[in-house]
Amino acid sequence: MPFVITSPCEGEKNGSCVEVCPVDCIEEGKDMFYIDPDICIDCGACEPVCPVEAIYPDDEVPEEEAQYIELNRAYFEE
C-alpha cells in the first residue's frame, strides 16, 4: 500500500486528495477518505494537498497511526 490516510482526516472530508489523484484510488467513507492499495500508483499527488497532513507513505506512517494501514486496506475488502 503506497499511501495511507490517517486519523487527522476523520471528520475533515475536505476532498482535495480526490481531486488530484490521477487514478481515482481515493474513496469517501462515512467519516473519512480511504486509499485503495490495489489502485494507488504511489505518485504522491495527494500528500501535499491534504489540509490536515493525514496522508503518509505506508512505510512512514507514525507508530501511533499504524492501525490506519489496515483500516485503509479493510475498507476496500468489504
PQR file with spaces between the fields and no chain letter, atoms N, CA, C, O and H, PARSE charges and radii, in Angstrom:
ATOM       1  N    MET     1       0.850   -1.180    0.000 -0.4000 1.5000
ATOM       2  CA   MET     1       0.000    0.000    0.000 -0.0000 2.0000
ATOM       3  C    MET     1       0.891    1.235    0.000  0.5500 1.7000
ATOM       4  O    MET     1       1.495    1.552    1.024 -0.5500 1.4000
ATOM       5  N    PRO     2       0.982    1.918   -1.092 -0.5600 1.5000
ATOM       6  CA   PRO     2       1.886    3.057   -1.167  0.2800 2.0000
ATOM       7  C    PRO     2       1.547    4.224   -0.244  0.5500 1.7000
ATOM       8  O    PRO     2       2.445    4.743    0.419 -0.5500 1.4000
ATOM       9  N    PHE     3       0.293    4.656   -0.172 -0.4000 1.5000
ATOM      10  CA   PHE     3      -0.078    5.768    0.701 -0.0000 2.0000
ATOM      11  C    PHE     3      -1.253    5.372    1.577  0.5500 1.7000
ATOM      12  O    PHE     3      -2.081    4.542    1.203 -0.5500 1.4000
ATOM      13  H    PHE     3      -0.437    4.234   -0.710  0.4000 1.0000
ATOM      14  N    VAL     4      -1.307    5.999    2.775 -0.4000 1.5000
ATOM      15  CA   VAL     4      -2.317    5.679    3.777 -0.0000 2.0000
ATOM      16  C    VAL     4      -2.888    6.985    4.315  0.5500 1.7000
ATOM      17  O    VAL     4      -2.148    7.939    4.558 -0.5500 1.4000
ATOM      18  H    VAL     4      -0.635    6.673    3.079  0.4000 1.0000
ATOM      19  N    ILE     5      -4.189    7.026    4.498 -0.4000 1.5000
ATOM      20  CA   ILE     5      -4.834    8.175    5.127 -0.0000 2.0000
ATOM      21  C    ILE     5      -5.059    7.834    6.591  0.5500 1.7000
ATOM      22  O    ILE     5      -5.566    6.759    6.914 -0.5500 1.4000
ATOM      23  H    ILE     5      -4.789    6.251    4.301  0.4000 1.0000
ATOM      24  N    THR     6      -4.678    8.756    7.482 -0.4000 1.5000
ATOM      25  CA   THR     6      -4.701    8.506    8.918 -0.0000 2.0000
ATOM      26  C    THR     6      -5.730    9.378    9.645  0.5500 1.7000
ATOM      27  O    THR     6      -6.513   10.085    9.012 -0.5500 1.4000
ATOM      28  H    THR     6      -4.267    9.628    7.219  0.4000 1.0000
ATOM      29  N    SER     7      -5.718    9.321   10.968 -0.4000 1.5000
ATOM      30  CA   SER     7      -6.754    9.916   11.811 -0.0000 2.0000
ATOM      31  C    SER     7      -7.041   11.405   11.612  0.5500 1.7000
ATOM      32  O    SER     7      -8.194   11.797   11.791 -0.5500 1.4000
ATOM      33  H    SER     7      -5.081    8.747   11.483  0.4000 1.0000
ATOM      34  N    PRO     8      -6.088   12.257   11.259 -0.5600 1.5000
ATOM      35  CA   PRO     8      -6.466   13.661   11.077  0.2800 2.0000
ATOM      36  C    PRO     8      -7.559   13.877   10.028  0.5500 1.7000
ATOM      37  O    PRO     8      -8.201   14.927   10.019 -0.5500 1.4000
ATOM      38  N    CYS     9      -7.778   12.905    9.152 -0.4000 1.5000
ATOM      39  CA   CYS     9      -8.810   13.014    8.128 -0.0000 2.0000
ATOM      40  C    CYS     9     -10.205   12.775    8.702  0.5500 1.7000
ATOM      41  O    CYS     9     -11.192   13.216    8.113 -0.5500 1.4000
ATOM      42  H    CYS     9      -7.256   12.052    9.159  0.4000 1.0000
ATOM      43  N    GLU    10     -10.305   12.097    9.823 -0.4000 1.5000
ATOM      44  CA   GLU    10     -11.608   11.777   10.385 -0.0000 2.0000
ATOM      45  C    GLU    10     -12.400   13.053   10.644  0.5500 1.7000
ATOM      46  O    GLU    10     -11.965   13.927   11.395 -0.5500 1.4000
ATOM      47  H    GLU    10      -9.503   11.739   10.302  0.4000 1.0000
ATOM      48  N    GLY    11     -13.548   13.146   10.023 -0.4000 1.5000
ATOM      49  CA   GLY    11     -14.404   14.301   10.181 -0.0000 2.0000
ATOM      50  C    GLY    11     -14.019   15.489    9.312  0.5500 1.7000
ATOM      51  O    GLY    11     -14.767   16.464    9.248 -0.5500 1.4000
ATOM      52  H    GLY    11     -13.902   12.436    9.414  0.4000 1.0000
ATOM      53  N    GLU    12     -12.885   15.433    8.649 -0.4000 1.5000
ATOM      54  CA   GLU    12     -12.412   16.552    7.834 -0.0000 2.0000
ATOM      55  C    GLU    12     -13.153   16.622    6.496  0.5500 1.7000
ATOM      56  O    GLU    12     -13.766   17.637    6.164 -0.5500 1.4000
ATOM      57  H    GLU    12     -12.278   14.641    8.700  0.4000 1.0000
ATOM      58  N    LYS    13     -13.085   15.529    5.737 -0.4000 1.5000
ATOM      59  CA   LYS    13     -13.805   15.398    4.477 -0.0000 2.0000
ATOM      60  C    LYS    13     -13.569   16.554    3.504  0.5500 1.7000
ATOM      61  O    LYS    13     -14.508   16.983    2.834 -0.5500 1.4000
ATOM      62  H    LYS    13     -12.587   14.704    6.006  0.4000 1.0000
ATOM      63  N    ASN    14     -12.355   17.062    3.410 -0.4000 1.5000
ATOM      64  CA   ASN    14     -12.022   18.150    2.505 -0.0000 2.0000
ATOM      65  C    ASN    14     -12.097   17.726    1.043  0.5500 1.7000
ATOM      66  O    ASN    14     -12.684   18.435    0.225 -0.5500 1.4000
ATOM      67  H    ASN    14     -11.592   16.713    3.954  0.4000 1.0000
ATOM      68  N    GLY    15     -11.517   16.591    0.705 -0.4000 1.5000
ATOM      69  CA   GLY    15     -11.612   16.062   -0.650 -0.0000 2.0000
ATOM      70  C    GLY    15     -10.568   16.551   -1.634  0.5500 1.7000
ATOM      71  O    GLY    15     -10.612   16.168   -2.803 -0.5500 1.4000
ATOM      72  H    GLY    15     -11.040   16.015    1.369  0.4000 1.0000
ATOM      73  N    SER    16      -9.636   17.378   -1.207 -0.4000 1.5000
ATOM      74  CA   SER    16      -8.582   17.850   -2.117 -0.0000 2.0000
ATOM      75  C    SER    16      -7.793   16.691   -2.704  0.5500 1.7000
ATOM      76  O    SER    16      -7.372   16.739   -3.860 -0.5500 1.4000
ATOM      77  H    SER    16      -9.600   17.689   -0.257  0.4000 1.0000
ATOM      78  N    CYS    17      -7.597   15.659   -1.911 -0.4000 1.5000
ATOM      79  CA   CYS    17      -6.830   14.491   -2.353 -0.0000 2.0000
ATOM      80  C    CYS    17      -7.521   13.783   -3.523  0.5500 1.7000
ATOM      81  O    CYS    17      -6.863   13.320   -4.454 -0.5500 1.4000
ATOM      82  H    CYS    17      -7.940   15.620   -0.972  0.4000 1.0000
ATOM      83  N    VAL    18      -8.829   13.708   -3.465 -0.4000 1.5000
ATOM      84  CA   VAL    18      -9.600   13.043   -4.522 -0.0000 2.0000
ATOM      85  C    VAL    18      -9.436   13.793   -5.841  0.5500 1.7000
ATOM      86  O    VAL    18      -9.292   13.180   -6.899 -0.5500 1.4000
ATOM      87  H    VAL    18      -9.363   14.084   -2.708  0.4000 1.0000
ATOM      88  N    GLU    19      -9.459   15.097   -5.770 -0.4000 1.5000
ATOM      89  CA   GLU    19      -9.372   15.932   -6.972 -0.0000 2.0000
ATOM      90  C    GLU    19      -8.055   15.784   -7.717  0.5500 1.7000
ATOM      91  O    GLU    19      -8.030   15.906   -8.941 -0.5500 1.4000
ATOM      92  H    GLU    19      -9.576   15.594   -4.911  0.4000 1.0000
ATOM      93  N    VAL    20      -6.951   15.522   -7.003 -0.4000 1.5000
ATOM      94  CA   VAL    20      -5.643   15.450   -7.657 -0.0000 2.0000
ATOM      95  C    VAL    20      -5.198   14.031   -7.997  0.5500 1.7000
ATOM      96  O    VAL    20      -4.202   13.856   -8.699 -0.5500 1.4000
ATOM      97  H    VAL    20      -6.972   15.422   -6.008  0.4000 1.0000
ATOM      98  N    CYS    21      -5.900   13.032   -7.524 -0.4000 1.5000
ATOM      99  CA   CYS    21      -5.491   11.643   -7.771 -0.0000 2.0000
ATOM     100  C    CYS    21      -5.696   11.275   -9.242  0.5500 1.7000
ATOM     101  O    CYS    21      -6.821   11.334   -9.740 -0.5500 1.4000
ATOM     102  H    CYS    21      -6.709   13.174   -6.954  0.4000 1.0000
ATOM     103  N    PRO    22      -4.622   10.895   -9.942 -0.5600 1.5000
ATOM     104  CA   PRO    22      -4.744   10.583  -11.367  0.2800 2.0000
ATOM     105  C    PRO    22      -5.382    9.229  -11.668  0.5500 1.7000
ATOM     106  O    PRO    22      -5.762    8.968  -12.810 -0.5500 1.4000
ATOM     107  N    VAL    23      -5.505    8.364  -10.658 -0.4000 1.5000
ATOM     108  CA   VAL    23      -6.057    7.029  -10.903 -0.0000 2.0000
ATOM     109  C    VAL    23      -7.337    6.756  -10.112  0.5500 1.7000
ATOM     110  O    VAL    23      -7.809    5.620  -10.073 -0.5500 1.4000
ATOM     111  H    VAL    23      -5.196    8.576   -9.731  0.4000 1.0000
ATOM     112  N    ASP    24      -7.891    7.774   -9.492 -0.4000 1.5000
ATOM     113  CA   ASP    24      -9.143    7.635   -8.731 -0.0000 2.0000
ATOM     114  C    ASP    24      -9.100    6.510   -7.703  0.5500 1.7000
ATOM     115  O    ASP    24     -10.014    5.689   -7.632 -0.5500 1.4000
ATOM     116  H    ASP    24      -7.508    8.697   -9.523  0.4000 1.0000
ATOM     117  N    CYS    25      -8.037    6.476   -6.912 -0.4000 1.5000
ATOM     118  CA   CYS    25      -7.921    5.412   -5.915 -0.0000 2.0000
ATOM     119  C    CYS    25      -8.401    5.833   -4.531  0.5500 1.7000
ATOM     120  O    CYS    25      -8.351    5.036   -3.594 -0.5500 1.4000
ATOM     121  H    CYS    25      -7.294    7.143   -6.970  0.4000 1.0000
ATOM     122  N    ILE    26      -8.863    7.074   -4.388 -0.4000 1.5000
ATOM     123  CA   ILE    26      -9.309    7.572   -3.091 -0.0000 2.0000
ATOM     124  C    ILE    26     -10.830    7.648   -3.084  0.5500 1.7000
ATOM     125  O    ILE    26     -11.453    8.250   -3.959 -0.5500 1.4000
ATOM     126  H    ILE    26      -8.903    7.721   -5.149  0.4000 1.0000
ATOM     127  N    GLU    27     -11.405    7.015   -2.061 -0.4000 1.5000
ATOM     128  CA   GLU    27     -12.865    6.993   -1.943 -0.0000 2.0000
ATOM     129  C    GLU    27     -13.299    7.584   -0.613  0.5500 1.7000
ATOM     130  O    GLU    27     -12.597    7.487    0.394 -0.5500 1.4000
ATOM     131  H    GLU    27     -10.899    6.527   -1.350  0.4000 1.0000
ATOM     132  N    GLU    28     -14.467    8.193   -0.636 -0.4000 1.5000
ATOM     133  CA   GLU    28     -15.030    8.785    0.568 -0.0000 2.0000
ATOM     134  C    GLU    28     -15.806    7.736    1.348  0.5500 1.7000
ATOM     135  O    GLU    28     -16.718    7.098    0.820 -0.5500 1.4000
ATOM     136  H    GLU    28     -15.037    8.271   -1.453  0.4000 1.0000
ATOM     137  N    GLY    29     -15.433    7.566    2.611 -0.4000 1.5000
ATOM     138  CA   GLY    29     -16.161    6.682    3.503 -0.0000 2.0000
ATOM     139  C    GLY    29     -17.092    7.494    4.382  0.5500 1.7000
ATOM     140  O    GLY    29     -17.299    8.683    4.140 -0.5500 1.4000
ATOM     141  H    GLY    29     -14.692    8.084    3.039  0.4000 1.0000
ATOM     142  N    LYS    30     -17.645    6.873    5.382 -0.4000 1.5000
ATOM     143  CA   LYS    30     -18.596    7.547    6.263 -0.0000 2.0000
ATOM     144  C    LYS    30     -17.962    8.724    7.002  0.5500 1.7000
ATOM     145  O    LYS    30     -18.548    9.804    7.064 -0.5500 1.4000
ATOM     146  H    LYS    30     -17.476    5.907    5.579  0.4000 1.0000
ATOM     147  N    ASP    31     -16.769    8.521    7.560 -0.4000 1.5000
ATOM     148  CA   ASP    31     -16.136    9.545    8.385 -0.0000 2.0000
ATOM     149  C    ASP    31     -14.840   10.118    7.821  0.5500 1.7000
ATOM     150  O    ASP    31     -14.339   11.124    8.323 -0.5500 1.4000
ATOM     151  H    ASP    31     -16.292    7.643    7.509  0.4000 1.0000
ATOM     152  N    MET    32     -14.295    9.491    6.789 -0.4000 1.5000
ATOM     153  CA   MET    32     -13.015    9.927    6.246 -0.0000 2.0000
ATOM     154  C    MET    32     -12.824    9.356    4.840  0.5500 1.7000
ATOM     155  O    MET    32     -13.683    8.635    4.333 -0.5500 1.4000
ATOM     156  H    MET    32     -14.702    8.673    6.382  0.4000 1.0000
ATOM     157  N    PHE    33     -11.702    9.682    4.221 -0.4000 1.5000
ATOM     158  CA   PHE    33     -11.355    9.131    2.915 -0.0000 2.0000
ATOM     159  C    PHE    33     -10.411    7.956    3.097  0.5500 1.7000
ATOM     160  O    PHE    33      -9.730    7.842    4.116 -0.5500 1.4000
ATOM     161  H    PHE    33     -11.004   10.269    4.632  0.4000 1.0000
ATOM     162  N    TYR    34     -10.376    7.073    2.087 -0.4000 1.5000
ATOM     163  CA   TYR    34      -9.522    5.887    2.114 -0.0000 2.0000
ATOM     164  C    TYR    34      -8.829    5.734    0.768  0.5500 1.7000
ATOM     165  O    TYR    34      -9.382    6.097   -0.270 -0.5500 1.4000
ATOM     166  H    TYR    34     -10.930    7.165    1.260  0.4000 1.0000
ATOM     167  N    ILE    35      -7.610    5.193    0.792 -0.4000 1.5000
ATOM     168  CA   ILE    35      -6.847    4.952   -0.433 -0.0000 2.0000
ATOM     169  C    ILE    35      -6.851    3.459   -0.728  0.5500 1.7000
ATOM     170  O    ILE    35      -6.485    2.650    0.125 -0.5500 1.4000
ATOM     171  H    ILE    35      -7.160    4.898    1.635  0.4000 1.0000
ATOM     172  N    ASP    36      -7.265    3.099   -1.935 -0.4000 1.5000
ATOM     173  CA   ASP    36      -7.286    1.696   -2.352 -0.0000 2.0000
ATOM     174  C    ASP    36      -5.856    1.257   -2.660  0.5500 1.7000
ATOM     175  O    ASP    36      -5.245    1.766   -3.600 -0.5500 1.4000
ATOM     176  H    ASP    36      -7.563    3.756   -2.627  0.4000 1.0000
ATOM     177  N    PRO    37      -5.318    0.323   -1.884 -0.5600 1.5000
ATOM     178  CA   PRO    37      -3.927   -0.099   -2.065  0.2800 2.0000
ATOM     179  C    PRO    37      -3.679   -0.829   -3.384  0.5500 1.7000
ATOM     180  O    PRO    37      -2.538   -0.900   -3.841 -0.5500 1.4000
ATOM     181  N    ASP    38      -4.720   -1.366   -3.995 -0.4000 1.5000
ATOM     182  CA   ASP    38      -4.555   -2.093   -5.252 -0.0000 2.0000
ATOM     183  C    ASP    38      -4.562   -1.169   -6.467  0.5500 1.7000
ATOM     184  O    ASP    38      -4.161   -1.576   -7.557 -0.5500 1.4000
ATOM     185  H    ASP    38      -5.647   -1.308   -3.623  0.4000 1.0000
ATOM     186  N    ILE    39      -5.013    0.062   -6.286 -0.4000 1.5000
ATOM     187  CA   ILE    39      -5.093    1.002   -7.401 -0.0000 2.0000
ATOM     188  C    ILE    39      -4.028    2.098   -7.300  0.5500 1.7000
ATOM     189  O    ILE    39      -3.540    2.576   -8.324 -0.5500 1.4000
ATOM     190  H    ILE    39      -5.339    0.393   -5.400  0.4000 1.0000
ATOM     191  N    CYS    40      -3.666    2.496   -6.094 -0.4000 1.5000
ATOM     192  CA   CYS    40      -2.699    3.578   -5.885 -0.0000 2.0000
ATOM     193  C    CYS    40      -1.393    3.278   -6.630  0.5500 1.7000
ATOM     194  O    CYS    40      -0.846    2.180   -6.539 -0.5500 1.4000
ATOM     195  H    CYS    40      -4.062    2.108   -5.262  0.4000 1.0000
ATOM     196  N    ILE    41      -0.910    4.285   -7.370 -0.4000 1.5000
ATOM     197  CA   ILE    41       0.325    4.117   -8.147 -0.0000 2.0000
ATOM     198  C    ILE    41       1.522    4.782   -7.479  0.5500 1.7000
ATOM     199  O    ILE    41       2.579    4.910   -8.096 -0.5500 1.4000
ATOM     200  H    ILE    41      -1.355    5.178   -7.444  0.4000 1.0000
ATOM     201  N    ASP    42       1.374    5.202   -6.237 -0.4000 1.5000
ATOM     202  CA   ASP    42       2.474    5.775   -5.465 -0.0000 2.0000
ATOM     203  C    ASP    42       3.014    7.066   -6.087  0.5500 1.7000
ATOM     204  O    ASP    42       4.217    7.324   -6.037 -0.5500 1.4000
ATOM     205  H    ASP    42       0.515    5.098   -5.735  0.4000 1.0000
ATOM     206  N    CYS    43       2.123    7.877   -6.673 -0.4000 1.5000
ATOM     207  CA   CYS    43       2.576    9.110   -7.326 -0.0000 2.0000
ATOM     208  C    CYS    43       2.833   10.234   -6.322  0.5500 1.7000
ATOM     209  O    CYS    43       3.644   11.123   -6.580 -0.5500 1.4000
ATOM     210  H    CYS    43       1.146    7.667   -6.713  0.4000 1.0000
ATOM     211  N    GLY    44       2.148   10.197   -5.184 -0.4000 1.5000
ATOM     212  CA   GLY    44       2.349   11.208   -4.156 -0.0000 2.0000
ATOM     213  C    GLY    44       1.582   12.498   -4.357  0.5500 1.7000
ATOM     214  O    GLY    44       1.767   13.439   -3.585 -0.5500 1.4000
ATOM     215  H    GLY    44       1.488    9.475   -4.974  0.4000 1.0000
ATOM     216  N    ALA    45       0.734   12.578   -5.357 -0.4000 1.5000
ATOM     217  CA   ALA    45      -0.005   13.816   -5.632 -0.0000 2.0000
ATOM     218  C    ALA    45      -0.926   14.214   -4.477  0.5500 1.7000
ATOM     219  O    ALA    45      -1.157   15.402   -4.254 -0.5500 1.4000
ATOM     220  H    ALA    45       0.584   11.813   -5.984  0.4000 1.0000
ATOM     221  N    CYS    46      -1.443   13.250   -3.757 -0.4000 1.5000
ATOM     222  CA   CYS    46      -2.396   13.518   -2.677 -0.0000 2.0000
ATOM     223  C    CYS    46      -1.743   14.091   -1.419  0.5500 1.7000
ATOM     224  O    CYS    46      -2.340   14.908   -0.718 -0.5500 1.4000
ATOM     225  H    CYS    46      -1.256   12.285   -3.938  0.4000 1.0000
ATOM     226  N    GLU    47      -0.554   13.670   -1.150 -0.4000 1.5000
ATOM     227  CA   GLU    47       0.096   14.028    0.121 -0.0000 2.0000
ATOM     228  C    GLU    47       0.232   15.539    0.336  0.5500 1.7000
ATOM     229  O    GLU    47      -0.160   16.016    1.401 -0.5500 1.4000
ATOM     230  H    GLU    47      -0.069   13.006   -1.720  0.4000 1.0000
ATOM     231  N    PRO    48       0.758   16.311   -0.603 -0.5600 1.5000
ATOM     232  CA   PRO    48       0.948   17.741   -0.331  0.2800 2.0000
ATOM     233  C    PRO    48      -0.339   18.574   -0.313  0.5500 1.7000
ATOM     234  O    PRO    48      -0.332   19.688    0.211 -0.5500 1.4000
ATOM     235  N    VAL    49      -1.433   18.066   -0.867 -0.4000 1.5000
ATOM     236  CA   VAL    49      -2.672   18.849   -0.887 -0.0000 2.0000
ATOM     237  C    VAL    49      -3.575   18.581    0.317  0.5500 1.7000
ATOM     238  O    VAL    49      -4.584   19.266    0.489 -0.5500 1.4000
ATOM     239  H    VAL    49      -1.438   17.161   -1.292  0.4000 1.0000
ATOM     240  N    CYS    50      -3.240   17.627    1.127 -0.4000 1.5000
ATOM     241  CA   CYS    50      -4.062   17.313    2.297 -0.0000 2.0000
ATOM     242  C    CYS    50      -3.947   18.452    3.317  0.5500 1.7000
ATOM     243  O    CYS    50      -2.857   18.715    3.825 -0.5500 1.4000
ATOM     244  H    CYS    50      -2.421   17.071    0.986  0.4000 1.0000
ATOM     245  N    PRO    51      -5.062   19.130    3.620 -0.5600 1.5000
ATOM     246  CA   PRO    51      -5.015   20.282    4.527  0.2800 2.0000
ATOM     247  C    PRO    51      -4.728   19.922    5.982  0.5500 1.7000
ATOM     248  O    PRO    51      -4.355   20.789    6.773 -0.5500 1.4000
ATOM     249  N    VAL    52      -4.899   18.653    6.339 -0.4000 1.5000
ATOM     250  CA   VAL    52      -4.667   18.239    7.724 -0.0000 2.0000
ATOM     251  C    VAL    52      -3.466   17.302    7.860  0.5500 1.7000
ATOM     252  O    VAL    52      -3.243   16.728    8.926 -0.5500 1.4000
ATOM     253  H    VAL    52      -5.201   17.949    5.697  0.4000 1.0000
ATOM     254  N    GLU    53      -2.694   17.148    6.780 -0.4000 1.5000
ATOM     255  CA   GLU    53      -1.483   16.315    6.768 -0.0000 2.0000
ATOM     256  C    GLU    53      -1.753   14.900    7.283  0.5500 1.7000
ATOM     257  O    GLU    53      -1.046   14.389    8.152 -0.5500 1.4000
ATOM     258  H    GLU    53      -2.876   17.614    5.914  0.4000 1.0000
ATOM     259  N    ALA    54      -2.789   14.289    6.726 -0.4000 1.5000
ATOM     260  CA   ALA    54      -3.204   12.952    7.155 -0.0000 2.0000
ATOM     261  C    ALA    54      -2.655   11.832    6.276  0.5500 1.7000
ATOM     262  O    ALA    54      -2.850   10.659    6.596 -0.5500 1.4000
ATOM     263  H    ALA    54      -3.364   14.704    6.021  0.4000 1.0000
ATOM     264  N    ILE    55      -1.975   12.161    5.175 -0.4000 1.5000
ATOM     265  CA   ILE    55      -1.555   11.154    4.210 -0.0000 2.0000
ATOM     266  C    ILE    55      -0.050   10.902    4.311  0.5500 1.7000
ATOM     267  O    ILE    55       0.757   11.831    4.306 -0.5500 1.4000
ATOM     268  H    ILE    55      -1.817   13.114    4.915  0.4000 1.0000
ATOM     269  N    TYR    56       0.302    9.611    4.404 -0.4000 1.5000
ATOM     270  CA   TYR    56       1.704    9.201    4.536 -0.0000 2.0000
ATOM     271  C    TYR    56       2.007    8.034    3.605  0.5500 1.7000
ATOM     272  O    TYR    56       1.119    7.235    3.305 -0.5500 1.4000
ATOM     273  H    TYR    56      -0.354    8.856    4.408  0.4000 1.0000
ATOM     274  N    PRO    57       3.252    7.927    3.143 -0.5600 1.5000
ATOM     275  CA   PRO    57       3.661    6.672    2.508  0.2800 2.0000
ATOM     276  C    PRO    57       3.526    5.575    3.564  0.5500 1.7000
ATOM     277  O    PRO    57       3.741    5.828    4.749 -0.5500 1.4000
ATOM     278  N    ASP    58       3.175    4.374    3.147 -0.4000 1.5000
ATOM     279  CA   ASP    58       2.900    3.320    4.135 -0.0000 2.0000
ATOM     280  C    ASP    58       4.068    3.026    5.060  0.5500 1.7000
ATOM     281  O    ASP    58       3.864    2.610    6.200 -0.5500 1.4000
ATOM     282  H    ASP    58       3.000    4.169    2.183  0.4000 1.0000
ATOM     283  N    ASP    59       5.281    3.234    4.589 -0.4000 1.5000
ATOM     284  CA   ASP    59       6.439    2.944    5.451 -0.0000 2.0000
ATOM     285  C    ASP    59       6.844    4.145    6.315  0.5500 1.7000
ATOM     286  O    ASP    59       7.850    4.086    7.021 -0.5500 1.4000
ATOM     287  H    ASP    59       5.447    3.571    3.662  0.4000 1.0000
ATOM     288  N    GLU    60       6.067    5.232    6.264 -0.4000 1.5000
ATOM     289  CA   GLU    60       6.350    6.410    7.085 -0.0000 2.0000
ATOM     290  C    GLU    60       5.183    6.777    8.002  0.5500 1.7000
ATOM     291  O    GLU    60       5.196    7.836    8.630 -0.5500 1.4000
ATOM     292  H    GLU    60       5.249    5.280    5.691  0.4000 1.0000
ATOM     293  N    VAL    61       4.182    5.912    8.080 -0.4000 1.5000
ATOM     294  CA   VAL    61       3.038    6.168    8.965 -0.0000 2.0000
ATOM     295  C    VAL    61       3.549    6.175   10.409  0.5500 1.7000
ATOM     296  O    VAL    61       4.213    5.230   10.833 -0.5500 1.4000
ATOM     297  H    VAL    61       4.172    5.052    7.570  0.4000 1.0000
ATOM     298  N    PRO    62       3.241    7.240   11.170 -0.5600 1.5000
ATOM     299  CA   PRO    62       3.672    7.273   12.568  0.2800 2.0000
ATOM     300  C    PRO    62       3.160    6.048   13.329  0.5500 1.7000
ATOM     301  O    PRO    62       2.072    5.542   13.052 -0.5500 1.4000
ATOM     302  N    GLU    63       3.942    5.594   14.267 -0.4000 1.5000
ATOM     303  CA   GLU    63       3.602    4.387   15.025 -0.0000 2.0000
ATOM     304  C    GLU    63       2.213    4.461   15.638  0.5500 1.7000
ATOM     305  O    GLU    63       1.483    3.469   15.635 -0.5500 1.4000
ATOM     306  H    GLU    63       4.825    6.005   14.491  0.4000 1.0000
ATOM     307  N    GLU    64       1.837    5.624   16.165 -0.4000 1.5000
ATOM     308  CA   GLU    64       0.531    5.766   16.808 -0.0000 2.0000
ATOM     309  C    GLU    64      -0.622    5.752   15.806  0.5500 1.7000
ATOM     310  O    GLU    64      -1.785    5.690   16.203 -0.5500 1.4000
ATOM     311  H    GLU    64       2.430    6.429   16.167  0.4000 1.0000
ATOM     312  N    GLU    65      -0.311    5.808   14.516 -0.4000 1.5000
ATOM     313  CA   GLU    65      -1.323    5.773   13.454 -0.0000 2.0000
ATOM     314  C    GLU    65      -1.287    4.458   12.661  0.5500 1.7000
ATOM     315  O    GLU    65      -2.009    4.315   11.674 -0.5500 1.4000
ATOM     316  H    GLU    65       0.635    5.858   14.193  0.4000 1.0000
ATOM     317  N    ALA    66      -0.472    3.521   13.074 -0.4000 1.5000
ATOM     318  CA   ALA    66      -0.241    2.283   12.321 -0.0000 2.0000
ATOM     319  C    ALA    66      -1.521    1.500   12.027  0.5500 1.7000
ATOM     320  O    ALA    66      -1.592    0.814   11.007 -0.5500 1.4000
ATOM     321  H    ALA    66       0.115    3.637   13.875  0.4000 1.0000
ATOM     322  N    GLN    67      -2.523    1.585   12.884 -0.4000 1.5000
ATOM     323  CA   GLN    67      -3.768    0.845   12.653 -0.0000 2.0000
ATOM     324  C    GLN    67      -4.479    1.316   11.387  0.5500 1.7000
ATOM     325  O    GLN    67      -5.307    0.588   10.840 -0.5500 1.4000
ATOM     326  H    GLN    67      -2.465    2.142   13.712  0.4000 1.0000
ATOM     327  N    TYR    68      -4.169    2.514   10.918 -0.4000 1.5000
ATOM     328  CA   TYR    68      -4.815    3.036    9.710 -0.0000 2.0000
ATOM     329  C    TYR    68      -4.328    2.349    8.436  0.5500 1.7000
ATOM     330  O    TYR    68      -4.997    2.416    7.404 -0.5500 1.4000
ATOM     331  H    TYR    68      -3.496    3.106   11.362  0.4000 1.0000
ATOM     332  N    ILE    69      -3.192    1.702    8.497 -0.4000 1.5000
ATOM     333  CA   ILE    69      -2.724    0.922    7.342 -0.0000 2.0000
ATOM     334  C    ILE    69      -3.748   -0.178    7.060  0.5500 1.7000
ATOM     335  O    ILE    69      -4.177   -0.360    5.920 -0.5500 1.4000
ATOM     336  H    ILE    69      -2.649    1.648    9.335  0.4000 1.0000
ATOM     337  N    GLU    70      -4.131   -0.899    8.097 -0.4000 1.5000
ATOM     338  CA   GLU    70      -5.111   -1.971    7.937 -0.0000 2.0000
ATOM     339  C    GLU    70      -6.511   -1.435    7.692  0.5500 1.7000
ATOM     340  O    GLU    70      -7.275   -2.035    6.936 -0.5500 1.4000
ATOM     341  H    GLU    70      -3.782   -0.750    9.022  0.4000 1.0000
ATOM     342  N    LEU    71      -6.861   -0.321    8.312 -0.4000 1.5000
ATOM     343  CA   LEU    71      -8.188    0.260    8.101 -0.0000 2.0000
ATOM     344  C    LEU    71      -8.392    0.660    6.640  0.5500 1.7000
ATOM     345  O    LEU    71      -9.475    0.452    6.093 -0.5500 1.4000
ATOM     346  H    LEU    71      -6.240    0.166    8.927  0.4000 1.0000
ATOM     347  N    ASN    72      -7.367    1.232    6.001 -0.4000 1.5000
ATOM     348  CA   ASN    72      -7.473    1.584    4.588 -0.0000 2.0000
ATOM     349  C    ASN    72      -7.645    0.333    3.743  0.5500 1.7000
ATOM     350  O    ASN    72      -8.482    0.313    2.840 -0.5500 1.4000
ATOM     351  H    ASN    72      -6.488    1.401    6.446  0.4000 1.0000
ATOM     352  N    ARG    73      -6.877   -0.702    4.015 -0.4000 1.5000
ATOM     353  CA   ARG    73      -6.953   -1.944    3.275 -0.0000 2.0000
ATOM     354  C    ARG    73      -8.321   -2.607    3.478  0.5500 1.7000
ATOM     355  O    ARG    73      -8.949   -3.055    2.518 -0.5500 1.4000
ATOM     356  H    ARG    73      -6.198   -0.685    4.749  0.4000 1.0000
ATOM     357  N    ALA    74      -8.769   -2.664    4.718 -0.4000 1.5000
ATOM     358  CA   ALA    74     -10.022   -3.333    5.055 -0.0000 2.0000
ATOM     359  C    ALA    74     -11.226   -2.633    4.423  0.5500 1.7000
ATOM     360  O    ALA    74     -12.206   -3.296    4.082 -0.5500 1.4000
ATOM     361  H    ALA    74      -8.260   -2.300    5.498  0.4000 1.0000
ATOM     362  N    TYR    75     -11.174   -1.338    4.263 -0.4000 1.5000
ATOM     363  CA   TYR    75     -12.283   -0.596    3.670 -0.0000 2.0000
ATOM     364  C    TYR    75     -12.603   -1.131    2.273  0.5500 1.7000
ATOM     365  O    TYR    75     -13.769   -1.199    1.884 -0.5500 1.4000
ATOM     366  H    TYR    75     -10.378   -0.800    4.540  0.4000 1.0000
ATOM     367  N    PHE    76     -11.588   -1.501    1.536 -0.4000 1.5000
ATOM     368  CA   PHE    76     -11.780   -1.964    0.151 -0.0000 2.0000
ATOM     369  C    PHE    76     -12.022   -3.473    0.060  0.5500 1.7000
ATOM     370  O    PHE    76     -12.302   -3.983   -1.025 -0.5500 1.4000
ATOM     371  H    PHE    76     -10.640   -1.445    1.852  0.4000 1.0000
ATOM     372  N    GLU    77     -11.921   -4.185    1.170 -0.4000 1.5000
ATOM     373  CA   GLU    77     -12.208   -5.620    1.170 -0.0000 2.0000
ATOM     374  C    GLU    77     -13.673   -5.892    1.445  0.5500 1.7000
ATOM     375  O    GLU    77     -14.147   -7.008    1.234 -0.5500 1.4000
ATOM     376  H    GLU    77     -11.694   -3.770    2.051  0.4000 1.0000
ATOM     377  N    GLU    78     -14.395   -4.888    1.912 -0.4000 1.5000
ATOM     378  CA   GLU    78     -15.811   -5.071    2.268 -0.0000 2.0000
ATOM     379  C    GLU    78     -16.696   -5.023    1.053  0.5500 1.7000
ATOM     380  O    GLU    78     -17.914   -5.159    1.171 -0.5500 1.4000
ATOM     381  H    GLU    78     -14.010   -3.981    2.084  0.4000 1.0000
